[in-house]
Amino acid sequence: MTEEILIIISISLIIFASPLISNLLRLPTIAVEITLGALAAYFAFIVEHSILELVAELGFLYLMFLAGLEVDLKKLVNISGNLLKKAILYNVILFSLSAILTFYLDLSLIFIVVLPLISIGILAALKKEYGDVPWIQLSITIGLIGEIVSIFALTTVAAALEFGINFEFYKTMILFTIFLISMLFLYKLFHNLIWWYPEIKAYLMPEVDHQEQDIRISMAIFFLMITVMIYLHLEVAFGAFIAGTFITTFFEEHNKQLPHKLEHFGFGWLVPIFFIYVGSSFELESIFQDGLVYNALMIVFAMIVIRVIASMLFVKEMGWNRFFIIGLSHSMPLTLLIAVATLAYQNHSITQFYYYSFILASILEVLIVMIAIRVISNFINLNERAKN
């Protein structure tokens, strides 16, 4: 049996079996997919392959696209000034605590960027599991600002590691700034255009659609933004995220089923391949390296603690019995953590030991945090029912 066939069969079985095992063990599906991916790689059912890596990368980008779908810029613009200030202060606290820990423990400066990372990609999966509950809505709103800060940090680190602090670095950062300003201009332009000519929406996404035009235009915008980011040598994930935000901001009111159709398409097969690949990229034998598990757990502990401390800002909104769920939900920057760790390792900024520590930490975070959120949510719901 060839490698390609074995990989296809293994991934197909994992995608099929993961929800069943998840329901049986009452574990998050993502955690099951990552674990099964690691086991499949350990027993050589899944091996390194360029096509698998490409599809997994597409799955990651689609996950970022789905994360963007959770953000309606029209609602974000109307966010209260108080909440916006708290969201910004939340990120300031995260980076401040991260810097204090890094200098106090004499760690590599990369930790200042790594520990505060926020990615709302996993929040899209949490929303799928828990529904559009208030804490999910608040987490996504705060997380959006945190993700923008994180992607800006990731772009800065990527440019610094690739070029050093020189002309090319400053050129990349200027391009990134110009790109952000251009996106704001395009959003405003399109907003005004559809306000004057609302029939544009109906033309692009007709109500009677026998050719799945809504999916086609969504995918066109998705790949177009990826192409622009590749051409500009900027962080591709940010382009995918912006594409999702664009779709929700301008087309959700016109086609309320579109985000659900895109979610079903992604979570049905493309996104799981990414999580399986993440599991397969970790060598289980490395767990036995002296101090690796301890180091990974300390990274997880630090990332959770600084977020829980920062989430105390939202006690007024969530109450004392729920505020920490905000911090927990932001403690799974799986994709960005792996991206930064990979960049740092490839550029010899961290050793292989720390690279594996970050990979293991990213996996453990998803396992620990998603189980913790489920247990805490069930406990709080039971208490509320008992009081009523």
LOLUM-183345 format. One record per residue (C-alpha): residue number from 1; residue in three letters; x, y, z. Coordinates in nm, 2 decimals. Example, Ala and Ser with C-alpha at 12.3 -4.5 7.8 and 13.67 -1.06 7.14 Angstrom:
 seq type      X      Y      Z
   1  ALA   1.23  -0.45   0.78
   2  SER   1.37  -0.11   0.71
end
This chain:
 seq type      X      Y      Z
   1  MET   0.00   0.00   0.00
   2  THR   0.15   0.34  -0.10
   3  GLU   0.20   0.63   0.14
   4  GLU  -0.07   0.84  -0.03
   5  ILE  -0.34   0.57   0.00
   6  LEU  -0.25   0.50   0.37
   7  ILE  -0.27   0.87   0.45
   8  ILE  -0.60   0.91   0.28
   9  ILE  -0.75   0.60   0.45
  10  SER  -0.61   0.71   0.79
  11  ILE  -0.74   1.07   0.76
  12  SER  -1.08   0.95   0.64
  13  LEU  -1.12   0.71   0.93
  14  ILE  -1.01   0.98   1.19
  15  ILE  -1.26   1.23   1.04
  16  PHE  -1.54   0.97   1.06
  17  ALA  -1.45   0.83   1.40
  18  SER  -1.36   1.16   1.59
  19  PRO  -1.72   1.28   1.65
  20  LEU  -1.82   0.93   1.76
  21  ILE  -1.53   0.90   2.01
  22  SER  -1.59   1.26   2.12
  23  ASN  -1.95   1.18   2.21
  24  LEU  -1.85   0.85   2.38
  25  LEU  -1.57   1.01   2.59
  26  ARG  -1.73   1.35   2.62
  27  LEU  -1.42   1.52   2.49
  28  PRO  -1.40   1.80   2.25
  29  THR  -1.38   1.68   1.88
  30  ILE  -1.07   1.89   1.82
  31  ALA  -0.88   1.73   2.10
  32  VAL  -0.97   1.38   1.97
  33  GLU  -0.86   1.48   1.62
  34  ILE  -0.52   1.60   1.74
  35  THR  -0.47   1.30   1.96
  36  LEU  -0.56   1.05   1.69
  37  GLY  -0.34   1.24   1.44
  38  ALA  -0.04   1.20   1.68
  39  LEU  -0.11   0.83   1.73
  40  ALA  -0.15   0.77   1.35
  41  ALA   0.19   0.94   1.30
  42  TYR   0.35   0.73   1.57
  43  PHE   0.23   0.41   1.41
  44  ALA   0.34   0.54   1.07
  45  PHE  -0.02   0.55   0.93
  46  ILE   0.04   0.92   0.85
  47  VAL   0.38   1.03   0.73
  48  GLU   0.52   1.36   0.60
  49  HIS   0.39   1.44   0.26
  50  SER   0.38   1.76   0.06
  51  ILE   0.02   1.72  -0.05
  52  LEU  -0.10   1.66   0.31
  53  GLU   0.10   1.96   0.43
  54  LEU  -0.06   2.17   0.15
  55  VAL  -0.42   2.06   0.24
  56  ALA  -0.35   2.11   0.61
  57  GLU  -0.23   2.46   0.54
  58  LEU  -0.55   2.52   0.34
  59  GLY  -0.75   2.39   0.64
  60  PHE  -0.57   2.63   0.87
  61  LEU  -0.65   2.92   0.64
  62  TYR  -1.01   2.81   0.61
  63  LEU  -1.02   2.80   0.99
  64  MET  -0.90   3.16   1.00
  65  PHE  -1.16   3.24   0.73
  66  LEU  -1.43   3.09   0.96
  67  ALA  -1.30   3.29   1.25
  68  GLY  -1.34   3.60   1.04
  69  LEU  -1.70   3.50   0.97
  70  GLU  -1.77   3.55   1.34
  71  VAL  -1.69   3.92   1.31
  72  ASP  -1.93   4.18   1.18
  73  LEU  -1.74   4.50   1.14
  74  LYS  -2.07   4.70   1.15
  75  LYS  -2.13   4.56   1.50
  76  LEU  -1.77   4.61   1.60
  77  VAL  -1.77   4.97   1.50
  78  ASN  -2.07   5.01   1.74
  79  ILE  -1.89   4.85   2.03
  80  SER  -1.92   5.06   2.34
  81  GLY  -1.62   5.29   2.42
  82  ASN  -1.59   5.13   2.76
  83  LEU  -1.56   4.77   2.62
  84  LEU  -1.32   4.89   2.36
  85  LYS  -1.09   5.04   2.63
  86  LYS  -1.11   4.73   2.83
  87  ALA  -1.03   4.51   2.53
  88  ILE  -0.72   4.72   2.46
  89  LEU  -0.62   4.73   2.83
  90  TYR  -0.67   4.35   2.83
  91  ASN  -0.40   4.31   2.56
  92  VAL  -0.17   4.56   2.74
  93  ILE  -0.19   4.36   3.06
  94  LEU  -0.12   4.03   2.87
  95  PHE   0.20   4.18   2.70
  96  SER   0.31   4.34   3.03
  97  LEU   0.27   4.02   3.23
  98  SER   0.44   3.83   2.95
  99  ALA   0.74   4.07   2.95
 100  ILE   0.77   4.05   3.33
 101  LEU   0.77   3.67   3.33
 102  THR   1.02   3.66   3.04
 103  PHE   1.27   3.90   3.21
 104  TYR   1.22   3.75   3.55
 105  LEU   1.28   3.39   3.43
 106  ASP   1.55   3.50   3.19
 107  LEU   1.38   3.35   2.89
 108  SER   1.42   3.41   2.52
 109  LEU   1.27   3.74   2.40
 110  ILE   1.04   3.53   2.17
 111  PHE   0.83   3.45   2.49
 112  ILE   0.72   3.82   2.51
 113  VAL   0.54   3.76   2.18
 114  VAL   0.43   3.40   2.23
 115  LEU   0.27   3.41   2.57
 116  PRO   0.00   3.68   2.49
 117  LEU  -0.10   3.54   2.15
 118  ILE  -0.47   3.52   2.09
 119  SER  -0.64   3.34   1.80
 120  ILE  -1.02   3.32   1.77
 121  GLY  -1.00   3.03   1.52
 122  ILE  -1.08   2.78   1.80
 123  LEU  -1.36   3.01   1.92
 124  ALA  -1.54   2.93   1.60
 125  ALA  -1.53   2.56   1.71
 126  LEU  -1.64   2.65   2.06
 127  LYS  -1.94   2.84   1.92
 128  LYS  -2.02   2.53   1.71
 129  GLU  -2.03   2.33   2.04
 130  TYR  -2.19   2.58   2.28
 131  GLY  -2.40   2.80   2.05
 132  ASP  -2.41   3.18   2.04
 133  VAL  -2.41   3.23   2.42
 134  PRO  -2.31   3.56   2.58
 135  TRP  -1.96   3.46   2.69
 136  ILE  -1.88   3.34   2.34
 137  GLN  -2.00   3.67   2.19
 138  LEU  -1.79   3.87   2.44
 139  SER  -1.49   3.64   2.39
 140  ILE  -1.51   3.68   2.01
 141  THR  -1.54   4.06   2.04
 142  ILE  -1.24   4.09   2.27
 143  GLY  -1.05   3.82   2.09
 144  LEU  -1.08   4.00   1.76
 145  ILE  -0.89   4.29   1.89
 146  GLY  -0.64   4.05   2.05
 147  GLU  -0.60   3.86   1.73
 148  ILE  -0.53   4.18   1.53
 149  VAL  -0.26   4.26   1.78
 150  SER  -0.13   3.90   1.77
 151  ILE  -0.12   3.89   1.39
 152  PHE   0.06   4.23   1.39
 153  ALA   0.31   4.09   1.63
 154  LEU   0.34   3.77   1.42
 155  THR   0.40   3.97   1.11
 156  THR   0.66   4.18   1.29
 157  VAL   0.84   3.88   1.43
 158  ALA   0.83   3.70   1.09
 159  ALA   0.98   4.00   0.92
 160  ALA   1.24   4.04   1.19
 161  LEU   1.34   3.68   1.18
 162  GLU   1.36   3.66   0.80
 163  PHE   1.53   3.99   0.73
 164  GLY   1.67   4.11   1.06
 165  ILE   1.62   4.48   1.16
 166  ASN   1.72   4.63   0.82
 167  PHE   1.56   4.80   0.52
 168  GLU   1.36   4.49   0.42
 169  PHE   1.21   4.47   0.76
 170  TYR   1.09   4.83   0.76
 171  LYS   0.97   4.78   0.40
 172  THR   0.76   4.48   0.51
 173  MET   0.61   4.67   0.80
 174  ILE   0.53   4.97   0.59
 175  LEU   0.36   4.74   0.33
 176  PHE   0.16   4.59   0.61
 177  THR   0.04   4.93   0.74
 178  ILE  -0.05   5.04   0.39
 179  PHE  -0.24   4.72   0.34
 180  LEU  -0.45   4.78   0.66
 181  ILE  -0.52   5.14   0.55
 182  SER  -0.62   5.01   0.21
 183  MET  -0.86   4.75   0.36
 184  LEU  -1.03   5.02   0.56
 185  PHE  -1.07   5.23   0.25
 186  LEU  -1.21   4.94   0.05
 187  TYR  -1.46   4.85   0.33
 188  LYS  -1.58   5.21   0.34
 189  LEU  -1.60   5.23  -0.04
 190  PHE  -1.80   4.90  -0.07
 191  HIS  -2.02   5.01   0.22
 192  ASN  -2.12   5.33   0.04
 193  LEU  -2.16   5.15  -0.29
 194  ILE  -2.41   4.90  -0.16
 195  TRP  -2.59   5.17   0.03
 196  TRP  -2.65   5.36  -0.29
 197  TYR  -2.70   5.04  -0.51
 198  PRO  -2.84   4.76  -0.28
 199  GLU  -2.93   4.56  -0.59
 200  ILE  -2.55   4.47  -0.61
 201  LYS  -2.60   4.22  -0.33
 202  ALA  -2.89   4.05  -0.51
 203  TYR  -2.69   4.04  -0.83
 204  LEU  -2.38   3.88  -0.66
 205  MET  -2.59   3.65  -0.44
 206  PRO  -2.94   3.59  -0.60
 207  GLU  -3.22   3.47  -0.38
 208  VAL  -3.30   3.19  -0.62
 209  ASP  -2.96   3.03  -0.66
 210  HIS  -2.93   2.70  -0.84
 211  GLN  -2.55   2.74  -0.89
 212  GLU  -2.43   2.80  -0.53
 213  GLN  -2.32   3.15  -0.63
 214  ASP  -2.29   3.25  -0.27
 215  ILE  -2.03   2.98  -0.20
 216  ARG  -1.85   3.06  -0.53
 217  ILE  -1.81   3.43  -0.45
 218  SER  -1.71   3.35  -0.09
 219  MET  -1.43   3.12  -0.21
 220  ALA  -1.33   3.38  -0.47
 221  ILE  -1.28   3.65  -0.21
 222  PHE  -1.11   3.39   0.02
 223  PHE  -0.85   3.30  -0.24
 224  LEU  -0.81   3.65  -0.37
 225  MET  -0.71   3.78  -0.03
 226  ILE  -0.47   3.49   0.02
 227  THR  -0.31   3.58  -0.32
 228  VAL  -0.27   3.95  -0.22
 229  MET  -0.10   3.85   0.10
 230  ILE   0.14   3.61  -0.07
 231  TYR   0.22   3.88  -0.33
 232  LEU   0.30   4.13  -0.06
 233  HIS   0.49   3.87   0.15
 234  LEU   0.26   3.93   0.45
 235  GLU   0.10   3.69   0.69
 236  VAL  -0.14   3.49   0.48
 237  ALA  -0.37   3.39   0.77
 238  PHE  -0.46   3.76   0.82
 239  GLY  -0.58   3.77   0.46
 240  ALA  -0.81   3.47   0.51
 241  PHE  -0.94   3.63   0.83
 242  ILE  -1.02   3.96   0.65
 243  ALA  -1.20   3.76   0.37
 244  GLY  -1.43   3.60   0.63
 245  THR  -1.50   3.94   0.80
 246  PHE  -1.58   4.09   0.46
 247  ILE  -1.84   3.82   0.38
 248  THR  -2.01   3.86   0.72
 249  THR  -2.01   4.23   0.72
 250  PHE  -2.17   4.28   0.38
 251  PHE  -2.36   3.97   0.30
 252  GLU  -2.49   3.81   0.62
 253  GLU  -2.81   4.02   0.63
 254  HIS  -2.87   3.94   0.27
 255  ASN  -2.80   3.57   0.30
 256  LYS  -2.83   3.45   0.67
 257  GLN  -2.76   3.09   0.57
 258  LEU  -2.43   3.16   0.41
 259  PRO  -2.21   3.15   0.73
 260  HIS  -2.37   2.82   0.83
 261  LYS  -2.31   2.67   0.49
 262  LEU  -1.95   2.78   0.50
 263  GLU  -1.91   2.64   0.85
 264  HIS  -2.06   2.30   0.76
 265  PHE  -1.83   2.28   0.46
 266  GLY  -1.52   2.36   0.67
 267  PHE  -1.58   2.16   0.98
 268  GLY  -1.71   1.87   0.78
 269  TRP  -1.37   1.78   0.63
 270  LEU  -1.12   2.06   0.56
 271  VAL  -1.06   2.20   0.91
 272  PRO  -1.03   1.85   1.07
 273  ILE  -0.75   1.77   0.83
 274  PHE  -0.55   2.06   0.98
 275  PHE  -0.60   1.94   1.34
 276  ILE  -0.51   1.59   1.24
 277  TYR  -0.19   1.73   1.08
 278  VAL  -0.11   1.93   1.39
 279  GLY  -0.12   1.60   1.59
 280  SER   0.08   1.42   1.33
 281  SER   0.35   1.69   1.33
 282  PHE   0.44   1.61   1.69
 283  GLU   0.67   1.32   1.76
 284  LEU   0.54   1.13   2.05
 285  GLU   0.89   0.99   2.13
 286  SER   1.00   1.35   2.22
 287  ILE   0.77   1.34   2.53
 288  PHE   1.04   1.14   2.70
 289  GLN   1.30   1.41   2.65
 290  ASP   1.41   1.52   3.00
 291  GLY   1.20   1.82   3.11
 292  LEU   1.00   1.86   2.79
 293  VAL   0.66   1.78   2.94
 294  TYR   0.73   2.00   3.24
 295  ASN   0.84   2.28   3.02
 296  ALA   0.53   2.25   2.80
 297  LEU   0.30   2.25   3.11
 298  MET   0.48   2.56   3.25
 299  ILE   0.41   2.74   2.91
 300  VAL   0.04   2.63   2.93
 301  PHE   0.02   2.74   3.29
 302  ALA   0.18   3.08   3.22
 303  MET  -0.05   3.14   2.92
 304  ILE  -0.36   3.05   3.12
 305  VAL  -0.27   3.25   3.43
 306  ILE  -0.19   3.58   3.26
 307  ARG  -0.52   3.56   3.07
 308  VAL  -0.73   3.48   3.37
 309  ILE  -0.57   3.77   3.56
 310  ALA  -0.64   4.00   3.26
 311  SER  -1.00   3.87   3.23
 312  MET  -1.08   4.02   3.57
 313  LEU  -1.14   4.34   3.37
 314  PHE  -1.47   4.18   3.26
 315  VAL  -1.61   4.08   3.61
 316  LYS  -1.88   4.35   3.56
 317  GLU  -2.00   4.20   3.23
 318  MET  -1.97   3.83   3.32
 319  GLY  -1.99   3.81   3.70
 320  TRP  -1.74   3.65   3.94
 321  ASN  -1.86   3.30   3.85
 322  ARG  -1.79   3.33   3.47
 323  PHE  -1.53   3.60   3.41
 324  PHE  -1.24   3.35   3.39
 325  ILE  -1.41   3.17   3.10
 326  ILE  -1.31   3.47   2.89
 327  GLY  -0.95   3.41   2.98
 328  LEU  -0.97   3.04   2.93
 329  SER  -1.13   3.07   2.58
 330  HIS  -0.84   3.29   2.47
 331  SER  -0.58   3.04   2.60
 332  MET  -0.58   2.83   2.28
 333  PRO  -0.38   3.02   2.02
 334  LEU  -0.30   2.69   1.86
 335  THR  -0.24   2.81   1.50
 336  LEU  -0.05   3.12   1.58
 337  LEU   0.16   2.95   1.85
 338  ILE   0.26   2.68   1.61
 339  ALA   0.33   2.95   1.34
 340  VAL   0.55   3.16   1.57
 341  ALA   0.73   2.85   1.70
 342  THR   0.80   2.72   1.35
 343  LEU   0.93   3.06   1.23
 344  ALA   1.16   3.09   1.54
 345  TYR   1.29   2.74   1.50
 346  GLN   1.36   2.77   1.13
 347  ASN   1.55   3.09   1.19
 348  HIS   1.75   2.93   1.49
 349  SER   1.60   3.17   1.74
 350  ILE   1.49   2.87   1.96
 351  THR   1.63   2.52   2.00
 352  GLN   1.45   2.20   1.90
 353  PHE   1.37   2.14   2.26
 354  TYR   1.18   2.47   2.29
 355  TYR   1.02   2.40   1.95
 356  TYR   0.88   2.07   2.07
 357  SER   0.78   2.24   2.40
 358  PHE   0.57   2.50   2.21
 359  ILE   0.41   2.23   1.99
 360  LEU   0.33   2.01   2.29
 361  ALA   0.20   2.32   2.48
 362  SER  -0.03   2.42   2.19
 363  ILE  -0.18   2.07   2.19
 364  LEU  -0.21   2.05   2.57
 365  GLU  -0.38   2.39   2.58
 366  VAL  -0.66   2.27   2.35
 367  LEU  -0.70   1.95   2.55
 368  ILE  -0.69   2.11   2.90
 369  VAL  -0.88   2.43   2.82
 370  MET  -1.16   2.27   2.62
 371  ILE  -1.22   2.01   2.88
 372  ALA  -1.20   2.27   3.16
 373  ILE  -1.45   2.49   2.98
 374  ARG  -1.69   2.20   2.94
 375  VAL  -1.66   2.10   3.31
 376  ILE  -1.69   2.46   3.44
 377  SER  -1.99   2.54   3.21
 378  ASN  -2.17   2.22   3.32
 379  PHE  -2.10   2.30   3.68
 380  ILE  -2.22   2.66   3.65
 381  ASN  -2.54   2.55   3.46
 382  LEU  -2.62   2.29   3.73
 383  ASN  -2.58   2.55   4.01
 384  GLU  -2.81   2.79   3.82
 385  ARG  -3.07   2.52   3.77
 386  ALA  -3.05   2.43   4.14
 387  LYS  -3.11   2.79   4.24
 388  ASN  -3.41   2.82   4.01
end
